[in-house]
Amino acid sequence: MSRSPYPDPPPQAGEGNRARRYHPSYRVGLLAPSANPAVEPELRHLLPSSAALHVTRLPAMPDTTLEQRNAVYLAAAEAALGAFGALPLDAVAVGITGPSYALAPAEDAALGARLSERAGMPVILAARAIAAALEALGRKRLILFSPYPGWLTERAERYWRAAGYELESFKVSDTFRAYEMSPEEVADGLARLNPPADAVVLLSGTGMPTLDPMAWMRERVGVPMLSSNLAVAFAVCEALGVGAAAVMGECCPELGGKL
C-alpha cells in the first residue's frame, strides 16, 4: 500500500494523552502604548507557546507631543497594572523604552522593583530588560540604532553611558518614526552599519519592527543584535524559567542560547 502524502495526524486527545496543546502554563501581561503596532505581535512570536500574552493599552493622549507622553507614561503604567483585575498573571512587561531614558539607570531599576513589589510578581521595564540582556551577552560596547528624535536619542545615550557602556549612535530619522517604519526600511538602515567585532547593535524602541530585519541581516551585520522587544521576551522567559520561541535564536542566537 502506498503511503499517504499527508503528514501523520496528531495524537488523539483523550484521558491517556493529557499533554497541553492549547491551554497555557503561564500568563504574561503586557502594557502597550495605545498606537504601538509592533510590541504585541513581536512578543507573541518570541514567547513560547506555553505562555499566553494578555494585553492592555496605556491611555491614548491625543493632541500631545511624544515628549509630553513620555513624561507621564511610567505613572500611567503603574495605574494600568490594575486593569488586569483578578486575572492570575505570572509577570507583566511594560512595553515602552523611551520614558526610562529620562531616569538614571539606578532610578529605573528602583522603579521596576517598586512596581514588582506592588504587583506581587515581576514587572519588567523594557530598558531594564535590555540591561539584563546586555549583561548576559557580556559586551560593553553599543551601537545605538535609534528611530528617535534628537532629544530622545540624547537621553538614551546618557542612560547607557551612565550604565557603563561605550556607545555610538546611528539615527535613522530626525523625527519619531518608529511606528511607521517598515521592516525593509529597518533592514536598509542595518545594512549601513559596520560595527566593531566586540559591539552589540541595540535597536531601541518597542514600536519599531525588528524581528524580520534582525533575521535577514544577522549574518551581514556580524555581531549580536538586540531589540527592546527581544530583550523584554528574554527577561520574561528568565522570570518564568522557560525557553523562548525559536525566533529568538534566529535573531540573536548568542542570547537565545542563554535560556
FENMONOR-V550410 format. One record per pair of residues at least 12 apart in sequence whose C-alpha atoms are under 10 Angstrom apart, sorted by sequence separation. I is the first residue (numbers start at 1). GAP is how many residues later the second one is. D is the distance in Angstrom with one decimal. If there is no record, write none. Layout:
i->[I	I]
gap->[GAP	GAP]
d->[D	D]
This chain:
i->[41	61	111	112	113	144	157	214	233	244	30	40	81	112	144	156	172	190	214	243	244	40	59	80	111	112	172	230	234	243	244	40	58	109	142	154	210	211	233	243	244	58	77	78	109	112	144	153	172	210	211	243	59	77	108	153	172	186	210	230	231	242	58	59	77	94	109	142	153	171	172	209	210	211	230	241	28	58	77	108	109	141	142	170	208	210	211	57	58	74	108	109	140	141	170	201	208	209	210	238	36	58	59	73	140	150	153	200	201	206	207	208	230	234	238	26	34	35	36	58	74	105	106	109	149	170	186	187	191	200	201	202	203	204	205	206	207	226	230	234	237	26	27	28	29	30	31	32	33	34	35	57	58	73	74	92	105	140	141	142	143	144	145	146	147	148	149	150	151	152	170	186	187	190	199	200	201	202	203	204	205	206	24	25	26	27	28	29	30	31	32	33	34	35	56	74	92	140	141	142	143	144	145	146	147	148	149	150	151	152	185	186	189	190	197	199	200	201	202	203	204	205	206	227	231	234	235	24	25	26	27	28	29	30	31	32	33	34	35	56	58	73	74	91	100	140	141	142	143	144	145	146	147	148	149	150	183	184	187	188	196	197	198	199	200	201	202	203	204	206	226	227	230	234	23	24	25	26	27	28	29	30	31	32	33	34	57	70	73	74	99	100	101	105	139	140	141	142	143	144	145	146	147	148	149	150	178	179	181	182	183	184	186	187	190	191	194	195	196	197	198	199	200	201	202	203	206	225	226	230	22	23	24	25	26	27	28	29	30	31	32	33	34	56	70	71	72	73	92	99	100	139	140	141	142	143	144	145	146	147	148	149	168	178	179	180	181	182	183	186	187	190	191	193	194	195	196	197	203	204	224	225	21	22	23	24	30	33	55	56	70	71	91	97	98	99	100	146	147	148	149	178	179	180	181	182	183	184	185	186	187	190	193	194	195	224	225	226	21	23	24	55	69	70	71	91	92	93	94	95	96	97	98	127	131	147	148	149	178	179	180	181	183	184	187	188	191	192	193	194	195	202	223	224	225	226	20	22	54	69	70	89	90	91	92	93	94	95	96	97	146	147	148	177	178	179	182	183	187	190	191	224	225	67	70	71	89	90	91	92	93	94	95	96	97	134	146	147	168	170	177	178	182	183	186	187	190	223	224	66	67	70	89	90	91	92	93	94	95	97	127	131	146	147	167	169	170	184	215	218	219	54	66	78	89	90	91	92	93	94	97	127	166	167	168	169	170	183	215	218	78	81	147	167	214	215	216	217	218	54	190	212	215	216	218	33	53	58	78	93	211	214	215	52	55	58	74	78	81	82	211	214	215	53	54	55	57	77	81	212	213	214	51	53	147	211	212	33	53	78	211	78	145	210	211	81	33	33	145	31	32	78	145	31	31	32	145	156	31	31	43	98	102	143	30	74	101	104	108	143	153	29	31	43	101	102	103	143	31	99	101	102	103	105	106	142	143	30	98	101	102	104	105	141	142	29	39	40	98	100	101	103	104	105	141	39	99	100	101	102	103	104	105	106	141	142	143	144	145	146	147	148	38	39	98	99	101	102	105	106	141	142	143	144	145	146	147	148	29	98	101	104	105	140	141	142	143	144	145	146	147	29	36	97	100	101	104	139	140	141	142	143	144	145	146	27	28	29	36	138	139	140	141	142	143	144	145	147	27	28	29	30	31	32	33	139	147	26	27	28	29	30	31	32	33	138	146	26	27	28	29	30	31	32	33	137	26	27	28	29	30	31	32	25	26	27	28	29	30	31	29	134	134	130	130	127	126	127	126	126	145	145	66	67	70	143	144	145	66	142	67	67	139	66	137	137	134	134	30	133	28	29	30	133	28	133	130	130	133	134	130	133	129	130	132	133	128	129	130	131	132	133	126	127	129	130	133	126	129	130	132	133	125	126	128	129	132	126	127	128	129	130	131	126	127	129	130	98	125	126	129	132	97	98	125	126	128	129	96	97	98	124	96	97	124	126	66	95	96	97	125	95	96	124	94	95	123	124	122	123	122	124	123	122	137	121	122	136	137	136	134	137	133	136	136	133	97	96	97	95	96	95	93	96	95	94	93	38	93	37	38	36	37	93	36	37	93	35	36	91	92	91	90	91	91	90	91	90	43	42	42	46	39	40	42	45	38	39	40	42	38	39	41	42	43	36	37	38	39	42	36	37	38	39	42	36	37	38	39	35	36	37	38	33	38	32	33	32	46	47	46	45	46	47	48	51	43	46	47	51	42	43	46	47	41	42	43	45	46	39	40	43	44	47	48	51	39	43	47	38	39	42	43	46	51	50	39	43	50	51	48	50	47	48	49	50	47	48	49	46	47	48	46	47	48	45	46	47	48	45	46	47	44	45	46	47	43	45	46	45	46	42	46	28	28	27	26	26]
gap->[12	12	12	12	12	12	12	12	12	12	13	13	13	13	13	13	13	13	13	13	13	14	14	14	14	14	14	14	14	14	14	15	15	15	15	15	15	15	15	15	15	16	16	16	16	16	16	16	16	16	16	16	17	17	17	17	17	17	17	17	17	17	18	18	18	18	18	18	18	18	18	18	18	18	18	18	19	19	19	19	19	19	19	19	19	19	19	20	20	20	20	20	20	20	20	20	20	20	20	20	21	21	21	21	21	21	21	21	21	21	21	21	21	21	21	22	22	22	22	22	22	22	22	22	22	22	22	22	22	22	22	22	22	22	22	22	22	22	22	22	22	23	23	23	23	23	23	23	23	23	23	23	23	23	23	23	23	23	23	23	23	23	23	23	23	23	23	23	23	23	23	23	23	23	23	23	23	23	23	23	23	23	24	24	24	24	24	24	24	24	24	24	24	24	24	24	24	24	24	24	24	24	24	24	24	24	24	24	24	24	24	24	24	24	24	24	24	24	24	24	24	24	24	24	24	24	24	25	25	25	25	25	25	25	25	25	25	25	25	25	25	25	25	25	25	25	25	25	25	25	25	25	25	25	25	25	25	25	25	25	25	25	25	25	25	25	25	25	25	25	25	25	25	25	26	26	26	26	26	26	26	26	26	26	26	26	26	26	26	26	26	26	26	26	26	26	26	26	26	26	26	26	26	26	26	26	26	26	26	26	26	26	26	26	26	26	26	26	26	26	26	26	26	26	26	26	26	26	26	26	27	27	27	27	27	27	27	27	27	27	27	27	27	27	27	27	27	27	27	27	27	27	27	27	27	27	27	27	27	27	27	27	27	27	27	27	27	27	27	27	27	27	27	27	27	27	27	27	27	27	27	27	28	28	28	28	28	28	28	28	28	28	28	28	28	28	28	28	28	28	28	28	28	28	28	28	28	28	28	28	28	28	28	28	28	28	28	28	29	29	29	29	29	29	29	29	29	29	29	29	29	29	29	29	29	29	29	29	29	29	29	29	29	29	29	29	29	29	29	29	29	29	29	29	29	29	30	30	30	30	30	30	30	30	30	30	30	30	30	30	30	30	30	30	30	30	30	30	30	30	30	30	30	31	31	31	31	31	31	31	31	31	31	31	31	31	31	31	31	31	31	31	31	31	31	31	31	31	31	32	32	32	32	32	32	32	32	32	32	32	32	32	32	32	32	32	32	32	32	32	32	33	33	33	33	33	33	33	33	33	33	33	33	33	33	33	33	33	33	33	34	34	34	34	34	34	34	34	34	35	35	35	35	35	35	36	36	36	36	36	36	36	36	37	37	37	37	37	37	37	37	37	37	38	38	38	38	38	38	38	38	38	39	39	39	39	39	40	40	40	40	41	41	41	41	42	43	44	44	45	45	45	45	46	47	48	48	48	49	50	50	50	50	50	51	51	51	51	51	51	51	52	52	52	52	52	52	52	53	53	53	53	53	53	53	53	53	54	54	54	54	54	54	54	54	55	55	55	55	55	55	55	55	55	55	56	56	56	56	56	56	56	56	56	56	56	56	56	56	56	56	56	57	57	57	57	57	57	57	57	57	57	57	57	57	57	57	57	58	58	58	58	58	58	58	58	58	58	58	58	58	59	59	59	59	59	59	59	59	59	59	59	59	59	59	60	60	60	60	60	60	60	60	60	60	60	60	60	61	61	61	61	61	61	61	61	61	62	62	62	62	62	62	62	62	62	62	63	63	63	63	63	63	63	63	63	64	64	64	64	64	64	64	65	65	65	65	65	65	65	66	66	68	72	74	77	78	78	79	80	80	81	82	82	82	82	82	82	83	83	84	85	85	86	87	89	90	92	93	93	94	94	94	94	95	95	96	97	97	97	98	98	99	99	99	99	100	100	100	100	100	100	101	101	101	101	101	102	102	102	102	102	103	103	103	103	103	104	104	104	104	104	104	105	105	105	105	106	106	106	106	106	107	107	107	107	107	107	108	108	108	108	109	109	109	109	110	110	110	110	110	111	111	111	112	112	112	112	113	113	114	115	116	117	117	118	118	118	118	119	121	121	122	122	123	125	131	132	132	133	133	134	136	136	137	138	139	140	140	141	141	142	142	142	143	143	143	144	144	144	144	145	146	146	148	149	149	150	163	164	165	165	166	166	166	166	167	167	167	167	168	168	168	168	168	169	169	169	169	169	170	170	170	170	170	171	171	171	171	172	172	172	172	173	173	174	174	175	183	183	184	185	185	185	185	185	186	186	186	186	187	187	187	187	188	188	188	188	188	189	189	189	189	189	189	189	190	190	190	191	191	191	191	191	191	192	193	193	193	193	194	194	195	195	195	195	196	196	196	197	197	197	198	198	198	199	199	199	199	200	200	200	201	201	201	201	202	202	202	203	203	205	205	208	212	213	214	216]
d->[9.8	10.0	9.6	6.5	9.7	8.4	7.8	8.4	9.4	7.0	9.1	8.3	9.5	6.2	7.9	9.6	9.1	9.5	8.8	8.1	9.5	9.3	8.7	9.9	8.7	9.8	8.2	9.8	8.4	9.1	10.0	7.6	7.7	9.6	9.8	9.3	9.7	9.7	8.6	9.0	7.2	9.7	10.0	9.3	8.4	8.0	9.4	8.1	9.8	9.0	8.4	5.4	7.4	7.1	8.1	9.4	6.7	9.3	6.7	9.5	9.6	7.2	6.7	9.1	9.5	9.6	9.0	8.5	8.0	8.9	9.5	9.3	8.9	8.8	7.0	8.1	9.5	6.7	9.6	8.1	6.6	9.9	9.5	8.7	9.0	8.1	8.1	9.2	10.0	8.7	7.3	10.0	9.8	9.8	9.3	8.7	9.0	9.2	8.6	9.3	9.1	9.3	8.6	9.9	9.8	8.4	9.4	10.0	9.9	7.7	8.9	9.1	8.6	7.9	6.9	9.6	8.8	8.6	9.9	6.8	8.9	8.6	9.7	9.8	8.4	9.3	8.2	9.7	9.7	9.7	7.2	8.8	7.4	8.3	7.3	5.4	8.6	9.9	8.6	7.8	7.5	9.3	8.5	6.7	8.5	6.9	8.9	7.1	8.8	5.2	9.2	8.2	9.9	8.5	10.0	9.8	8.0	9.6	9.2	6.7	8.7	7.0	8.9	7.0	8.9	7.4	9.3	8.6	9.4	9.7	8.1	7.4	8.5	7.9	9.7	6.1	6.4	6.0	6.1	5.7	5.7	5.5	9.7	8.9	6.2	5.5	6.0	5.9	6.1	6.1	6.4	5.7	5.5	9.8	7.8	9.9	8.7	7.3	5.7	6.1	5.9	6.1	6.2	6.1	6.2	8.0	6.9	6.0	9.6	9.1	9.5	7.3	9.4	8.5	9.7	6.5	5.2	4.7	4.9	4.5	5.4	7.8	9.1	9.6	9.0	9.0	9.8	7.3	5.2	4.5	4.8	5.0	4.8	4.7	5.3	4.9	4.9	6.3	7.8	8.9	9.8	9.3	6.7	8.8	8.0	5.0	4.7	4.7	5.0	4.5	5.0	4.8	5.4	6.8	4.9	7.3	8.3	9.3	8.1	8.5	9.8	7.5	7.4	7.5	5.7	6.1	5.7	6.6	8.6	9.9	8.2	9.5	9.3	7.8	9.2	4.8	6.1	6.2	6.1	6.0	5.8	6.3	5.7	5.8	7.3	5.5	9.2	9.3	6.7	7.9	10.0	8.1	7.8	9.1	8.5	6.2	5.9	6.4	5.6	5.9	6.1	6.1	5.9	6.9	4.3	8.9	9.4	9.3	9.0	8.1	5.6	9.8	9.1	4.7	9.9	7.2	9.3	7.2	9.1	6.3	9.1	9.0	7.1	8.3	7.9	9.1	9.2	7.3	6.9	9.6	8.4	7.6	5.5	7.9	8.8	7.1	8.5	7.7	8.2	6.3	9.2	7.6	8.6	7.1	9.4	9.6	8.1	9.4	8.8	9.7	6.4	9.7	8.5	8.3	8.2	7.0	8.0	7.3	7.8	8.0	6.1	5.2	9.6	7.1	8.9	8.6	6.5	6.7	6.7	6.2	7.4	7.1	10.0	9.4	7.0	8.0	8.0	9.4	9.6	10.0	8.5	6.1	8.6	8.2	9.1	5.7	9.8	9.8	9.7	7.5	6.7	6.6	9.0	7.5	8.8	9.1	8.6	9.5	7.6	4.8	8.4	8.2	5.2	7.8	7.2	9.3	8.2	8.4	8.6	8.9	9.4	9.4	7.0	8.7	7.3	6.0	9.4	9.9	8.4	8.5	9.5	8.6	10.0	4.9	9.6	9.0	7.5	8.3	7.2	8.6	7.5	5.2	8.1	9.6	8.7	6.1	7.0	10.0	5.5	5.7	9.1	10.0	6.3	6.9	7.4	9.1	7.3	9.0	10.0	9.6	10.0	9.9	9.1	7.9	9.1	8.6	8.5	9.8	8.4	8.5	8.6	9.6	9.1	5.5	6.3	5.8	6.0	7.2	6.0	5.5	9.3	5.9	7.2	9.1	4.5	8.1	9.9	5.7	6.6	8.9	7.0	6.7	9.2	9.3	9.4	8.2	9.6	6.2	4.9	4.7	4.7	5.1	6.1	8.2	9.0	9.7	9.7	5.3	9.9	9.7	8.2	7.9	9.3	9.2	9.9	10.0	7.1	9.3	8.2	9.5	8.8	8.6	7.8	7.4	6.0	6.1	6.3	6.3	9.5	9.6	9.3	8.4	8.7	9.1	9.1	9.6	9.9	9.5	8.3	8.4	9.9	9.2	9.9	9.7	9.6	9.4	7.6	8.8	7.4	9.6	9.3	9.5	9.2	9.7	9.7	9.5	9.8	9.7	9.2	6.7	10.0	8.8	8.7	9.9	9.9	9.2	9.3	8.8	7.7	8.8	9.9	9.6	5.8	8.3	9.6	9.8	9.6	9.7	9.8	9.3	7.9	8.3	4.7	9.5	9.5	9.7	9.1	6.9	9.4	8.7	8.5	5.2	8.1	10.0	9.1	9.6	9.8	9.4	7.4	9.6	8.5	7.8	9.4	9.4	9.2	8.9	8.1	8.3	9.9	9.2	6.5	9.3	9.4	9.0	9.7	9.3	10.0	9.3	8.5	9.7	8.8	9.9	8.1	6.8	9.6	10.0	9.3	8.7	7.4	7.8	9.9	8.7	8.6	8.8	9.3	9.5	7.7	9.8	9.9	9.6	9.5	8.8	9.5	9.5	9.0	9.9	8.7	7.1	9.8	9.1	9.0	6.2	9.8	9.7	9.9	8.9	9.0	9.6	7.1	5.4	8.1	8.5	6.3	9.7	9.5	7.7	9.9	8.4	9.0	9.1	5.3	9.5	6.2	7.9	8.7	6.5	9.4	8.7	8.5	9.0	7.4	9.2	9.7	9.4	9.7	8.9	6.8	8.5	6.8	8.3	8.3	8.7	9.8	8.4	8.4	9.7	7.8	7.8	7.1	8.5	6.7	5.5	6.1	6.1	5.7	6.5	7.5	8.2	9.2	7.6	5.7	7.3	6.2	8.1	4.7	5.0	4.7	5.0	4.8	6.0	7.3	9.5	9.0	9.3	8.5	8.6	8.4	6.8	7.2	6.3	5.9	6.0	6.4	6.4	7.8	8.7	9.0	6.5	8.9	9.7	6.6	8.0	8.7	6.6	8.6	7.1	9.3	9.5	7.2	5.7	8.0	8.7	7.5	8.7	9.1	6.9	7.7	9.2	4.9	5.8	6.3	5.7	6.3	6.7	7.3	9.7	9.7	7.4	5.5	5.1	4.3	4.9	4.9	5.1	7.0	8.5	6.3	7.2	5.6	6.1	6.0	5.7	6.9	9.7	8.7	8.8	7.4	8.5	6.5	8.2	9.9	8.1	9.3	8.6	8.9	8.7	9.4	9.4	8.8	8.1	9.9	9.9	9.9	9.8	9.7	9.3	9.9	9.3	9.4	9.8	8.9	8.3	9.6	9.4	8.4	9.8	10.0	8.3	9.6	8.0	9.9	9.1	9.5	9.7	9.9	9.8	7.8	7.7	8.9	8.7	6.3	5.8	7.7	8.9	7.8	8.7	9.7	9.0	8.5	8.4	9.4	9.9	9.7	7.3	8.9	5.1	7.1	6.1	5.3	7.1	8.7	7.5	9.8	7.6	8.8	5.2	7.2	9.6	8.5	8.6	8.3	8.9	9.8	7.2	8.5	7.5	8.4	8.4	10.0	5.7	5.5	9.9	7.2	6.9	7.7	9.5	8.8	8.6	9.7	5.7	9.0	7.2	6.9	6.6	9.7	9.0	8.0	9.0	5.8	9.3	9.3	6.3	8.0	7.2	9.9	8.7	10.0	7.4	9.6	9.1	8.4	9.2	9.7	7.1	7.0	9.4	9.3	9.1	6.5	7.2	8.9	8.5	7.2	7.3	9.9	9.4	7.1	8.2	9.4	8.4	9.0	7.6	9.9	9.8	7.8	8.6	7.0	9.3	8.7	9.4	7.7	8.9	6.4	9.0	6.3	8.7	7.5	7.8	9.6	9.9	8.1	7.0	9.3	9.7	7.5	8.6	7.8	7.4	9.8	9.0	9.6	9.0	9.0	9.1	9.9	8.9	9.6	5.3	9.2	7.9	6.5	5.8	9.6	8.1	9.9	10.0	8.8	4.8	8.0	7.0	7.6	5.9	6.1	8.3	9.8	5.1	8.0	5.7	9.7	8.6	8.5	8.3	8.4	9.4	9.7	9.0	8.7	9.4	8.4	9.4	7.0	9.8	9.9	9.7	9.4	9.7	6.4	9.4	6.1	9.1	6.7	7.5	6.1	8.4	9.8	8.0	9.9	9.4	8.4	8.8	8.9	8.0	9.1	8.1	8.3	9.1	6.2	6.2	7.3	8.5	9.5	9.0	9.9	9.5	9.2	8.9	9.6	9.9	9.8	9.7	7.9	9.8	9.2	6.9	8.9	9.8	8.2	5.2	7.5	9.8	5.3	4.7	6.1	5.4	8.3	9.2	5.1	9.0	9.8	6.9	7.5	9.0	9.2	8.7	6.0	8.7	9.8	6.9	6.0	8.6	9.5	9.7	10.0	8.1	9.5	9.7	7.8	9.8]
